[in-house]
Amino acid sequence: MNPVEIKNPELLEILEEITKNVKRVDFSKVRQIPRDEKAEDWTSEEYLKHIVWKGTEHDGYPEMLLGADIASDSKFMYDDPVEKSQIITSMQRCISDLCSWSGARNNALSAVYPPGGFIGWHNNANAPGFNVLFTWSETGDGQWEHIDPVTKEHVVIPDVKGWQCKYGYYGPYDEPNKVLYHAAKTNCLRTTVAFIFNGDETGKKMCDMLIEEIETP
């Protein structure tokens, strides 16, 4: 994954609205979170080896995520229905604005993680394409990590306080040198909003154009 400096003022304005939604979430009211699960188990080297060993039997989705999707009515199970509706409506508007601004095919992820939250090792081989990830961290106490599909190097990208961006290609199983195993964890409030472009040349050009816009002040 490659880092991108966020400079575009229109983008920063949309991202700030997402931050407001994230800060509204009271995780004591979120019912679907597996509170007994620990990041060290699902982001460990042992678990990574297990997922890699499974090969194509791993469907690409993360098997465990301690967080919530606040843009999905069916996935965001919240004990305050009025507040839930307000958060989802506002978040969906932000996602729509980002999709329109970016030209992305679709929003792949809108996850919010509490302190101790994580997304376990997986590879998204079921949904290949060029991905752009926007991540916000309350204090910067978290990280993204992946295995370089060519060198097999274990790469760790620390979070920063506030927003950061990175992009890269998630390959399918029939492109074994491009399958990207990745995970993330945090000790503070964190969110990631991800967008995906097709894996063909047109998708690459659209992704490259978006990166240029993100870096344009």
Backbone hydrogen bonds, N-H to C=O, Kabsch-Sander energy under -0.5 kcal/mol:
donor,donor_aa,acceptor,acceptor_aa,energy
2,N,167,Y,-3.1
4,V,165,C,-2.6
6,I,4,V,-0.5
7,K,5,E,-0.7
7,K,214,I,-3.0
8,N,214,I,-1.8
12,L,8,N,-2.3
13,E,9,P,-1.7
14,I,10,E,-1.6
15,L,11,L,-2.7
16,E,12,L,-1.9
17,E,13,E,-1.2
18,I,14,I,-1.6
19,T,15,L,-2.2
20,K,16,E,-1.7
21,N,17,E,-1.5
22,V,18,I,-2.4
23,K,19,T,-2.3
24,R,20,K,-0.7
24,R,21,N,-0.8
25,V,21,N,-0.6
25,V,22,V,-1.2
27,F,25,V,-0.8
29,K,26,D,-2.3
30,V,27,F,-0.7
31,R,29,K,-0.6
31,R,77,M,-2.6
32,Q,77,M,-0.5
35,R,33,I,-1.7
37,E,34,P,-1.9
41,D,38,K,-1.2
42,W,38,K,-1.4
43,T,39,A,-2.0
44,S,41,D,-0.6
48,L,44,S,-2.0
49,K,45,E,-2.5
50,H,46,E,-1.8
51,I,47,Y,-2.4
52,V,48,L,-2.7
53,W,49,K,-2.5
54,K,50,H,-1.7
55,G,51,I,-0.7
55,G,52,V,-1.1
57,E,54,K,-2.0
58,H,55,G,-1.8
59,D,57,E,-0.6
66,L,118,F,-2.4
67,G,65,L,-1.0
68,A,112,V,-2.1
70,I,68,A,-0.9
70,I,110,S,-1.1
72,S,69,D,-1.1
76,F,72,S,-2.0
77,M,75,K,-1.1
78,Y,76,F,-0.9
79,D,29,K,-1.8
84,K,80,D,-2.9
85,S,81,P,-2.2
86,Q,82,V,-2.0
87,I,83,E,-2.6
88,I,84,K,-2.8
89,T,85,S,-2.5
90,S,86,Q,-2.2
91,M,87,I,-2.8
92,Q,88,I,-3.1
93,R,89,T,-1.6
94,C,90,S,-1.9
95,I,91,M,-2.6
96,S,92,Q,-2.4
97,D,93,R,-2.3
98,L,94,C,-2.5
99,C,95,I,-2.7
100,S,96,S,-2.4
101,W,97,D,-2.6
102,S,98,L,-2.7
103,G,99,C,-2.4
104,A,99,C,-0.5
105,R,196,I,-1.4
106,N,196,I,-1.0
108,A,106,N,-0.6
108,A,194,A,-2.1
109,L,194,A,-1.3
111,A,192,T,-1.8
112,V,68,A,-2.8
113,Y,190,R,-3.8
116,G,186,T,-2.0
117,G,114,P,-2.6
118,F,66,L,-0.9
119,I,184,A,-2.5
120,G,64,M,-2.7
121,W,42,W,-1.8
122,H,182,H,-1.6
123,N,60,G,-0.6
124,N,60,G,-2.2
127,A,124,N,-2.0
129,G,170,Y,-2.0
130,F,197,F,-1.5
131,N,129,G,-0.5
131,N,168,G,-3.3
132,V,195,F,-2.6
133,L,166,K,-3.1
134,F,193,V,-2.8
135,T,133,L,-0.5
135,T,164,Q,-2.8
136,W,191,T,-2.5
137,S,162,G,-1.8
138,E,189,L,-2.7
142,G,140,G,-1.7
143,Q,185,K,-2.7
144,W,157,I,-2.4
145,E,183,A,-2.5
146,H,155,V,-2.3
147,I,181,Y,-2.2
148,D,146,H,-0.6
148,D,153,E,-2.9
152,K,148,D,-2.2
155,V,146,H,-3.1
155,V,153,E,-0.9
157,I,144,W,-3.2
159,D,142,G,-2.5
162,G,137,S,-3.0
164,Q,135,T,-2.0
165,C,4,V,-0.9
166,K,133,L,-1.9
167,Y,2,N,-2.1
168,G,131,N,-2.1
170,Y,129,G,-2.7
171,G,169,Y,-0.7
171,G,178,K,-2.0
175,E,172,P,-1.9
178,K,175,E,-2.6
179,V,175,E,-0.5
179,V,176,P,-0.6
180,L,123,N,-0.6
181,Y,179,V,-0.7
182,H,122,H,-2.7
183,A,145,E,-2.4
184,A,119,I,-1.9
185,K,143,Q,-2.1
186,T,117,G,-2.1
187,N,141,D,-3.4
190,R,113,Y,-2.3
191,T,136,W,-2.5
192,T,111,A,-2.4
193,V,134,F,-2.8
194,A,109,L,-2.4
194,A,192,T,-0.5
195,F,132,V,-2.5
196,I,106,N,-2.0
197,F,130,F,-3.0
204,K,200,D,-2.1
205,K,201,E,-2.3
206,M,202,T,-2.3
207,C,203,G,-2.4
208,D,204,K,-2.7
209,M,205,K,-2.3
210,L,206,M,-2.1
211,I,207,C,-2.4
212,E,208,D,-1.9
213,E,209,M,-2.0
214,I,210,L,-2.7
215,E,211,I,-1.7
216,T,213,E,-1.3
